[in-house]
Amino acid sequence: MSDKKKLNLIELTNESLVKDLTTALGVDADILVRLAAKVNTRDGFLLKDSDAVEVVRIWEESGLSKEKLNDALGVLRFFYKTSIEEDVPVDTVLDEIKALCDEKQISGFESRTEALRELLTPRPLFFERKQFMPVARGIERNLESISGVVEMRGVFNDQESEEVVGYVPVAMIRLTCGFDMDEKEQSVRFAFQVTEEGLAKLIRSLETYRKQLSAVKKTVPEDLMCFEDIEDTEDAGE
């Protein structure tokens, strides 16, 4: 008897899992591959706020509801997380999914095998980041995304006046922060407004912190630096 690690999906399965897997395998392989590019990140299987709109847009091409999107991502996330926790190779997970599909008469697996592989295979650096990210991120909430809008606000003679005498440009900025290592914690959104002068001051402060980080890095031997690209450059804004 083989002692190779397995998830034992057939033993774990229930009606809900079968239904959600049927939903996922009812979606075109191309859509699944494009979803993988968004939800299978080097930080794990997750949906970032900055990608949510695009993920929904991709899913809408399937003709299924947003609720079905949650169902499909839920079962795929379960396979992804459980395989990592139990140290089960992706090929073994795929074999088990195939066996489950055969037993429960779920169609679509064969033509979507490679798409599932894209969804369930951890990205490069995932395991290294999993080891070092708790140290890098600490115990406070961390920045997940930045979004904002710019508007012109009318200036009137007084509170009763309808005569516009000028305009003031203002930026409304929203920061979304959360605990990366604890999925049970809800992200927190904090919104604030700044004038052009205030925004320039904020940029100068951030640039100072960037230079200070760079200076600190130079004091550490290069071979002790635990990956420099700790933040995704594509997540700088929306």
C-alpha positions as CSV (number, residue, x, y, z in Angstrom):
1,M,0.0,0.0,0.0
2,S,1.3,3.4,-0.9
3,D,2.1,5.8,2.0
4,K,2.0,8.8,-0.3
5,K,0.2,11.8,1.3
6,K,-3.3,12.4,0.1
7,L,-6.2,14.7,0.9
8,N,-8.7,11.8,0.9
9,L,-11.2,14.0,-0.9
10,I,-13.7,11.3,-1.4
11,E,-13.9,10.7,2.4
12,L,-14.1,14.5,3.1
13,T,-16.6,15.3,0.4
14,N,-20.2,16.5,1.1
15,E,-23.1,17.8,-0.9
16,S,-21.9,21.4,-0.7
17,L,-18.4,20.5,-2.0
18,V,-19.8,18.5,-4.9
19,K,-22.1,21.4,-5.8
20,D,-19.3,24.0,-5.7
21,L,-16.9,21.8,-7.6
22,T,-19.5,21.3,-10.3
23,T,-19.9,25.1,-10.5
24,A,-16.1,25.6,-10.9
25,L,-15.8,22.9,-13.5
26,G,-18.7,24.4,-15.4
27,V,-16.7,27.4,-16.3
28,D,-14.5,27.7,-19.4
29,A,-10.9,26.8,-18.9
30,D,-9.8,30.2,-20.2
31,I,-11.8,32.0,-17.6
32,L,-10.3,29.8,-14.8
33,V,-6.8,30.6,-16.1
34,R,-7.5,34.3,-16.0
35,L,-9.0,34.0,-12.5
36,A,-5.8,32.1,-11.4
37,A,-3.7,35.1,-12.5
38,K,-5.7,37.3,-10.0
39,V,-6.4,35.0,-7.0
40,N,-3.4,32.7,-6.9
41,T,-0.8,35.2,-5.7
42,R,2.6,34.9,-4.1
43,D,0.9,35.6,-0.8
44,G,-1.5,32.7,-1.2
45,F,-5.0,32.1,-2.7
46,L,-6.7,35.4,-2.0
47,L,-8.8,38.1,-3.6
48,K,-7.3,41.5,-3.1
49,D,-9.6,44.6,-3.1
50,S,-7.5,46.0,-6.0
51,D,-8.4,43.0,-8.1
52,A,-12.1,42.4,-7.1
53,V,-13.6,44.4,-9.9
54,E,-11.6,42.7,-12.6
55,V,-12.3,39.3,-11.1
56,V,-16.0,39.9,-11.2
57,R,-15.7,41.2,-14.8
58,I,-13.9,38.0,-15.8
59,W,-16.5,35.8,-14.0
60,E,-19.4,37.6,-15.6
61,E,-18.3,36.1,-18.9
62,S,-19.3,32.7,-17.6
63,G,-22.9,33.9,-17.3
64,L,-23.1,32.8,-13.7
65,S,-24.1,34.9,-10.7
66,K,-21.6,36.5,-8.3
67,E,-22.8,34.1,-5.6
68,K,-21.6,31.2,-7.8
69,L,-18.2,33.0,-8.0
70,N,-17.9,32.8,-4.2
71,D,-18.8,29.1,-4.3
72,A,-16.3,28.3,-7.0
73,L,-13.4,30.3,-5.3
74,G,-14.4,28.8,-2.0
75,V,-13.9,25.1,-3.1
76,L,-10.7,26.0,-5.0
77,R,-9.3,27.8,-2.0
78,F,-10.1,24.8,0.1
79,F,-8.1,22.5,-2.2
80,Y,-5.2,25.0,-2.3
81,K,-5.0,25.6,1.5
82,T,-5.5,22.0,2.5
83,S,-2.9,20.7,0.1
84,I,-0.3,23.1,1.5
85,E,-1.3,22.3,5.1
86,E,-1.1,18.6,4.5
87,D,2.0,18.8,2.3
88,V,0.2,17.1,-0.6
89,P,1.7,17.5,-4.1
90,V,-0.6,19.3,-6.6
91,D,-0.5,16.3,-9.0
92,T,-1.9,14.2,-6.2
93,V,-4.6,16.7,-5.5
94,L,-5.5,16.7,-9.2
95,D,-5.7,12.9,-9.2
96,E,-8.0,13.0,-6.2
97,I,-10.2,15.6,-7.9
98,K,-10.4,13.5,-11.0
99,A,-11.4,10.4,-8.9
100,L,-14.0,12.5,-7.1
101,C,-15.4,13.7,-10.4
102,D,-15.6,10.2,-11.7
103,E,-17.4,8.9,-8.6
104,K,-19.9,11.8,-8.5
105,Q,-20.2,12.1,-12.3
106,I,-19.0,15.7,-12.4
107,S,-18.0,16.6,-16.0
108,G,-15.4,19.0,-17.2
109,F,-12.3,17.9,-15.3
110,E,-10.3,16.6,-18.3
111,S,-10.5,19.9,-20.3
112,R,-9.7,22.0,-17.3
113,T,-6.9,20.1,-15.7
114,E,-4.2,22.6,-16.6
115,A,-6.4,25.5,-15.5
116,L,-6.8,23.8,-12.1
117,R,-3.1,23.3,-12.0
118,E,-2.7,27.1,-12.4
119,L,-5.1,27.7,-9.6
120,L,-3.7,25.2,-7.1
121,T,0.0,25.5,-7.6
122,P,1.6,28.0,-5.2
123,R,3.5,30.8,-6.9
124,P,7.3,31.2,-6.9
125,L,8.5,32.6,-3.5
126,F,5.2,31.7,-1.8
127,F,6.9,29.4,0.8
128,E,9.8,31.9,1.3
129,R,7.3,34.7,1.8
130,K,5.2,32.6,4.2
131,Q,8.2,32.2,6.4
132,F,9.3,35.8,6.4
133,M,6.1,37.8,6.0
134,P,5.0,37.6,9.7
135,V,8.3,39.3,10.6
136,A,8.0,41.8,7.8
137,R,4.4,42.7,8.5
138,G,4.5,42.6,12.3
139,I,1.3,42.6,14.4
140,E,-0.3,45.7,13.0
141,R,-2.7,46.0,10.1
142,N,-0.8,46.3,6.8
143,L,-1.6,48.4,3.7
144,E,-3.5,46.3,1.1
145,S,-4.6,48.9,-1.4
146,I,-4.9,52.6,-2.1
147,S,-7.7,54.2,-4.2
148,G,-9.0,57.7,-4.6
149,V,-10.8,60.4,-6.6
150,V,-10.1,64.0,-7.3
151,E,-12.8,66.6,-7.4
152,M,-13.2,70.4,-7.7
153,R,-15.3,72.0,-4.9
154,G,-17.1,75.2,-5.4
155,V,-16.4,78.2,-3.2
156,F,-19.4,80.6,-2.6
157,N,-19.6,84.1,-1.1
158,D,-21.3,82.8,2.0
159,Q,-23.5,79.9,3.1
160,E,-26.6,81.4,1.6
161,S,-25.1,82.4,-1.7
162,E,-25.5,80.6,-5.1
163,E,-22.7,82.6,-6.7
164,V,-19.5,80.5,-7.3
165,V,-16.4,82.7,-6.8
166,G,-13.9,79.9,-7.3
167,Y,-12.9,76.3,-6.9
168,V,-10.7,74.3,-4.7
169,P,-9.1,71.0,-5.9
170,V,-9.4,68.2,-3.3
171,A,-8.2,64.5,-3.4
172,M,-10.2,61.9,-1.5
173,I,-8.0,59.0,-0.7
174,R,-9.0,55.6,0.8
175,L,-6.5,53.2,2.4
176,T,-7.5,49.5,2.9
177,C,-5.6,47.7,5.6
178,G,-5.8,44.2,7.0
179,F,-4.0,41.4,8.8
180,D,-2.4,39.3,6.0
181,M,-1.9,36.2,8.2
182,D,-5.4,36.1,9.7
183,E,-8.2,35.6,7.2
184,K,-10.8,35.9,10.0
185,E,-10.0,39.6,10.5
186,Q,-11.9,42.0,8.4
187,S,-10.0,44.7,6.4
188,V,-10.4,48.2,7.6
189,R,-11.0,51.1,5.2
190,F,-9.8,54.6,6.2
191,A,-10.7,57.6,4.0
192,F,-9.2,61.1,4.3
193,Q,-9.1,64.2,2.1
194,V,-6.1,66.4,1.2
195,T,-5.5,69.5,-0.8
196,E,-2.7,69.7,-3.4
197,E,-0.5,71.2,-0.7
198,G,-1.3,68.4,1.8
199,L,-0.7,65.7,-0.8
200,A,2.7,67.2,-1.6
201,K,3.6,67.1,2.1
202,L,2.4,63.4,2.3
203,I,4.5,62.5,-0.8
204,R,7.6,64.2,0.7
205,S,7.1,62.3,4.0
206,L,6.7,59.0,2.2
207,E,9.8,59.7,0.1
208,T,11.8,60.3,3.3
209,Y,10.7,56.9,4.7
210,R,11.6,55.2,1.4
211,K,15.1,56.7,1.6
212,Q,15.4,55.7,5.3
213,L,14.5,52.1,4.4
214,S,17.0,52.1,1.7
215,A,19.7,53.4,4.1
216,V,18.8,50.7,6.7
217,K,19.1,48.0,4.0
218,K,22.6,49.1,3.2
219,T,23.7,48.3,6.8
220,V,22.8,44.6,6.4
221,P,24.9,42.1,4.5
222,E,23.3,41.3,1.2
223,D,23.1,37.6,1.8
224,L,21.0,38.2,4.9
225,M,18.3,40.2,3.0
226,C,15.1,38.1,2.9
227,F,13.8,39.0,-0.6
228,E,13.7,42.7,-1.4
229,D,10.4,42.7,-3.3
230,I,8.2,42.3,-0.3
231,E,5.5,44.5,-1.7
232,D,3.8,44.0,-5.1
233,T,4.4,47.1,-7.3
234,E,1.1,46.5,-9.1
235,D,-0.8,47.0,-5.8
236,A,0.4,50.6,-5.4
237,G,-3.0,51.9,-6.4
238,E,-6.2,51.4,-8.3
